[in-house]
Amino acid sequence: MSAGDHTHESGYPLFARVYDPVMALPERLLLADHRAQLAEGLSGTVLDLGSGTGAMFPHFPADLTVHAVEPDPHMRQRAADRAAGFEADIELVDAGGEQLPYPDDSFDTAVAVFVLCTVQDLSASLDELARVVRPGGELRFLEHVRARGVAGRLHDALAPGWFHVAGGCTLNRRTGEVLTRDERFELLEFERFESGLSRLLPLVRGRLERRRGSWLPV
């Protein structure tokens, strides 16, 4: 999935075309449960950052208002086709994570799934999330992160090539560490998964609560 300003005008048509077939087995065996956890108890107005082809849509409650931000036109078209089949009010928005077209404190919750690996500027994207999520609101995330040990060094070696074949994804980004250290958010839940299907590509899942006070960069 992508939500970075680096996505070129034509997007990644091949990546968009193969994304759902490639991810079908991991979604069924592993990721659906994680997505359901992220969607549990959601209410109000939600930002789906880097919605990709709309994999979160089946998990959103019917009474939500969802702004699904996705800069890649090919991903966004597939997401639009999927959104038509659900009761939730889902609006597809062409924007990148580094510059969100919303006023301050617009959202009760922001959901980020496999997107913070693709934004060109992670710090700027977190600045924007801290700005648009209201105080007391949540940032919920599921991201893959750099592995430890030998696998981590393998991630480092593969990262340049991976970036070009995986829609601008940074394979070895330490996203979990960045999220949990951001003082604009209070850590509510955090888990790291690196066994079974996640052994070679560890996952982190968590919930952060937006603290009251300035959203400006720390």
N, C-alpha and C positions, 0 to 999 in steps of 0.2 A: 504494500500500500504506500501511497505517497502523499505528502502534504508539505513539500518543500518548494521554495521559490526557484530551485534549480531545475525543476521539471521543464524541459524545453517545450516550445509551442506545440509541437506535434505529439508530445507525450511519448509513451512507450507502447505502441500498438501490439507488438508481439507479446510483451510481458502481460499486458491486459488480457490477451486472448488465451494464454496458457495458465493464468493464475488460478482460476477456479478448478480446472481439471487437475493441476499439480497438487493443489491444496486439499482436494476432496477427501483423501484418506486421513491426513493429519487433522482436518476439521472434525471428521466423524469420530476418530479414536481418541483425540486429545483436546482439541481446542474448543469444541462445543461446550464442554463443562466449564472451562475457564471463562468463556463468553457469558454463559448463564450466570456465573458468579458476579461478573462485572455489572450485569444488568439488574441484579436483584435489588428490589426496593427503589428503583429509579422513579422519579416523579418530576413534574414541572417541565422546564425547558432544558434540553440536553444538546451539547456540542459533540458530534461524532467526528473527531479530528482524523483526517486521512481515511475516509470511509471506504476507499478502494472500490471493490465491486459490491459492497453492501453486506458483508458477512455478519455484521452486528444486527442488521435489521430484523431477522427472525426472533431475536431475543428481547427486543424493546417492547415494553408494555404498550397496549393499544392507546392509552390516554396520554402518551408523551407528545411533546412538540420537539422534533429533532431537526437540527441544522447539520447536515452531513457535508463537511468540507472536503473537497477532493480536487486538486489542480489538474490531474491527468484527464484529458477529455475522453479517452477510451475507457478508463476505469469508471469515470462518472456516468457514461452512457449505460454501462452494465449495471451500475448501482441504480440508475433511474428505472431501468426495466424491472429490477428486483423490487424496488420500493412500491411499485404499483400493486403488488400483491399483499400489502400489509395495511392494517388499520391505523397504525401510528401516523401522525402528521409529519412527514419527512420532506424537507426541502433540501435539494441538492445545490451546493454553492461552489463556484469556481474560485478558490483562494488557496494560498499557501499558509503553512503554519507560522511563518515569520511575520505575517501581516494579516491579521484577521479583521474582516470588515464589520466589526460589531462594537457598540459602545462598551464602556467599562461596566462590569458587574452584570453581564447579560444572561449568564447561565447558572442554573442550579448545579449542574454537573457537567464535566467534560470527560469524555471517554477516549482514550488513545490506545489503539491496538496495532502493533507492528507498524508504527508510523514514525516514532521518534528516532528510529534508525535511518530514516530517509530524509529528514529535514536537513537542509544544508547547515543551518545555524541552530544548534540545539538550545543554546542560551537565549537567543532571540525568541524562539518558539515558546520556551518556558516563561519568558517575560510576557508574551501575549496571553498565555494560558492564565497566568497570575492576574492579568488585567481583566479578562473577560469573565472569569469565574467569580461569582459574588462571594464576599466574606461569609464563611460558614458553609460554602458549597464545596464540592468534592472534585478532585481529579482522580479518575480511576484508570489504571493502565495495565496492559499486558504487552511485554516487549521481550524480544530475544536479546541476549547480551553476550559479551566476550566470555568465552570459557576460561577455566583456570588451567594452569600447567601446560602440558604438551598440546592439548586441544586449543588452548588460547594462542599459543605461538603459531599453530596452523591457521587459526582465524586471521592472525596478523598477515601471514604470507598470502592468504587467499583474498584478502579484503579488496585490493585494487581491481582484480578481475571480477569479483563478485559484484562490485558496485555497478559495473557496466551490463551484466546479464540479469541483475535482479532489481531493475527499476530504480537505481540510485541508492540502494540499501548499503549502509555501512556495517559490515559483518561484525567488526570487533569493537563496536561502541560500548562504553561502560555506562549505559543509561541508568541502571538501577542506582549506582553510586551517586550520580548527579541528582536524581529525583529525591533520594532520601536525605540529601544534604541541603536542599533548598529551604532556607529558613522562612520563606513566605508561606510554606505549607507545613502543617502538622502531620506527622506520620501516624496513620490509623491502623493500617495493615500492610505487611510486606512479606512475601514468600519468594524463595528462589527454588526453581525446579531444575535438577540436572541429573535425573536418573531415567532409565527406560528410554522413551522416545526423545527425551530432552537431554540425553547425555552429551551429544555432540553439539547441540545448539541450546544452551541453557535458557530458561525463561524466568522472568520476574513478573509477579502480579501483585498489585497493591492498591491502596486507597490513601489519598492525601486530602486533608481538609485545609481550605484556604484560610489563612489567618487574617484577622482584622488588622488594618493598617495599610501602609503604602504597598502597591504592587510593583513599584519601580525596581529596576535591577538592584540586586544586593551587592 
